[in-house]
Amino acid sequence: MIVILGAIIGAAGGGILAWRRKGKPADIALYAFVFGLVFALAGLFLTLILHRAVM
């Protein structure tokens, strides 16, 4: 669940960042994809750390 939430928040944040910088639609899509991917990966590691700590 943390991974999905991270991907959604990252994609939204990246899209907004590119939009504020007056990016073209391709730039906005690229930023949204990359930020979504990075935040999903961070969420994955956070999930693994939390799972290890609880178990």
N, C-alpha and C positions, 0 to 999 in steps of 0.2 A: 504494500500500500504506500509506503514511503517513496518507493521508486516512481510510481505513477504520479504521485503528488509533486515530486521533484521535477519530473519531466514536464508536467503542465505548467508549473510556476516558472521553470527555466525558459520554456518556449514563449510564454507570455512576456516575460521580462526581456528576452532577447529581441522579440518583435517590437516591443515598445521602444527599446533602446535604439534600434535601427531606424524606426519611424521618426523618433525625435532628432536623429542626425540627418534627416531628409534623405533616407535611402530609397532606392528604387525597389519595386516589389521583389526582385530577385535577391537584393541585399537583405530585405526584411525576412524573407523565407530562409536564407542562409543563417542569419543570426538566430532566428527562432530554432532552427534545427540544431545548431551547434550548442546553444545554451541549454536546450532541452536535453541533449545527449550528455553534456557535462553534469547537469544537475541530476539526471537519472543515475549516472554512474556514482555520484556522491551519495545519493540515496541508497544505492545498492551497498556501498561500503558501510554506511551508517546502519543499515539493516543487519548486515553481518556482524558488526561490532556489538549491537544491542542484543542480537541473538546469542552470541558467545557469552556476553556478560550475564544474561539471565539463566542460561543453561549451565 
